[in-house]
Amino acid sequence: MFTKKKKSHVSIEIKDYMLRAIVAKGADPSQWKGYEMPLAQGIVEGSVIHDEMELFDLMKNNVAKWAGNKQNARIFVPDTLVLLKNFEHPDDIELNELKGYVEMELGHSIHLPFQDPLIDVYDPNPNDGHAMLFAAPSEEVTKMIGLLLDTTLEPQVADIRALCNIRLLEYLELIKDDRTYLIADWSINELSISIFSYGQLEFLRYQSFDTELSEWKPKEIEEYRFSYHLEAKDDYRIILTDQMLEIDRIMNFFKFSLHKGEKSVDEIIILGDNPLLHTIKDLLENNFSAPIIMLNDSVIQKSFPQFSEEFASLIGLALKEVN
């Protein structure tokens, strides 16, 4: 959503419980390095920053140290804020003119439920007269931009997590243009779902889990590499089972309401930093006939041997090409 060209950069992910970064000192992914540290409860809640001063101190003392001063910085637009909207445009509008066209049409032919939005456009098929609009209220993103500037980092890109996941999947050659994929990005307390069909992103959904983060305990595996564990898993398994029902509803909505039974999900792809991702895969396999693909360590490390599965979305952000 904003950009400034420079080869080296740091990609930053901030969740309710984790601060994670990839420092890319050049275009070669083999030279990239990952860092992460747990966040104390209450600093960030539901992707919204609640304690700016504490987060500023952590960013200044850690991310700026990992990346170096004046490094270009990339962030995610919080999933809670992102709106996806299909819009029509005249055939003579060029791809590089689409964003300006949307800005001109806001409040006229294109309407959004909030004022002063940050917007971006996505047009996988420039010849069909349709494109996708991503929009988010500016307040929370502007707050994050201020934090970057205060910690001597240079804002370069604010991207959509779903697009970062698709970018990684394309890089890994795991998706094809003649199939439909439900992509589920699992955090400890959040689930972001997108449906990518025949080369187009058609659906976005964000959900939060009702789980007490204080019950999840971080454990350091190695320097700047953490994992979480939960002792009482039975209640959480019920929460995961409820998400299976929601995924089933989404798949039926996509098939019958959006496509009148003519298109359905061919494969389910799961990724994320949820420590129970293998359990989630088992639940999906028990509830759905579609093949399940999991971006686990072995899949990620075929192309990015220095990264674990928790870094999947962040790798997609780091892979973004900036013109």
C-alpha positions, 0 to 999 in steps of 0.5 A: 500500500506504500512503497520505496525501492531498496534491495535490503529490507526487514519484514515484520509480523506482530501477533497478540503473542509474538513478534517475528521478523525476516531480515533480507540483506539482498535478493537471495533468500539463502541470505535471509535470516529470521528472528522471533520473540514472544510478546507479553499479554496485553501489548497487542490484542486482536491485531490492535496495538494497546500498549504503544510505548511497550511495543516501541521499546521492543521494536527499538531494542530488537527489530532495529537491532536485527535489521539496522537503522534506516532499513526498509520495513514491510508489515501486514495490514491487520487481518481484522481490518481488511475488506475485499470487494469486487468492482467493475472498470472500463476496458480502457483503464490500464493496470497502472491506472486502476488505483487512481480510478478507484480513488476517483470512484469512491463514494460514487460507483464504489462504496466502503463502510469507513472513511479515509481508507487505505486501498490497493487493487489486485487484477489477475485478469486485466482483460475481463473488466473486473478487479479486486479492491482491498481496503482498510481503515487507515488508523491502525496502519498509520499507528504502525507506520509511526512506530516504524519511523520512531524506531529508525525504520523506513516504511516500504510496504503494507501488504495483505496476508492472503496475497503473501500466502498466495505469493509463497504458494506460487513460489513453491509451485503448489497451486495451479490456475485450473483449481480452487484452493481454500487456504487456512492460516492458523494462529493460536487465537486467529484463523484467516481463510481465503479462497483462491480459484482459477488464479483469482482471490475470491473470498476472505474471512477472519475469525478469532478463537476464544482461548486464554493466551495466558495458558499458552507458554513459550519455550525457547528452542534456540536463540530467537526461535520459540515454540508454544505449548498448552497443557490442557488441550481438550478444551482447545480441541473443541474450539478447533472442531468448531472451526471445522464446522465454519470451514464447511459452511464457507465451502458450501457458501462458496459452492452454492451461493457464489457459484450455484454448484458449478465450482467447489474447493479442490484442495485445502492448504493449511499453514501458520504458527499454531503449534497444533497444526498437525492436529488441525490437519488430522481434523480436516482429513477426518471431516473433508474429502478434499486433499489437505496440503500442510506447509510444514517444516519439510515443505518450507525448508526445501526452498528456505532451509533456514526457516521453520513453518511459522515463518510461512506468511512472512516469507511471502511478504519478504518475496514481494517485488517492489518496483 
